Amino acid sequence: MGFATVRAGTSSGLMWAGAAIVAVGVFTALFAVALILRGEVLGAVLVVLLGLLVIGAGAALFLLARRACARLDARGVTWSTMLGARGFVPWEEVHQVVVPGMHEPGDSVLLWLRDGSMVPISPLRKTQSAGDSTGPHPW
């Protein structure tokens, strides 16, 4: 059996945002070439420093959002949040996987363990709340 990596939609969106911020930083740093051609060396240095700062912020956002995921493989479930500790539960300890419905409270998937405890897997979340639902589809 292989493995599957699952991310919440917010993590995927933040990864794209981080990549876009890096691109903005690169173009900001490239603007320094135009300033050098105009003879404004001090301005060019300041723009390059600003561009490097923006690139660093975008890269940090991308890496943190990439870290927030759950990984399912033959051994069990491994997950981590953006800044929190990593977690692992082997399949042997899992009694049931509880995915809350749209009308139920809670927004993350729960692992119901054989000892009766529940472990929330926060990277696996509902995509919308019950209040976001506008009713059945017209089809």
Sequence and secondary structure as in RCSB ss.txt:
>XXXX:A:sequence
MGFATVRAGTSSGLMWAGAAIVAVGVFTALFAVALILRGEVLGAVLVVLLGLLVIGAGAALFLLARRACARLDAR
GVTWSTMLGARGFVPWEEVHQVVVPGMHEPGDSVLLWLRDGSMVPISPLRKTQSAGDSTGPHPW
>XXXX:A:secstr
   EEE  HHHHHHHHHHHHHHHHHHHHHHHHHHHHHTT HHHHHHHHHHHHHHHHHHHHHHHHHHH EEEE SS
EEEEE SSS  EEEEGGGEEEEE   TTSS SEEEEEETTS EEEEEEEE SS GGG  SS   
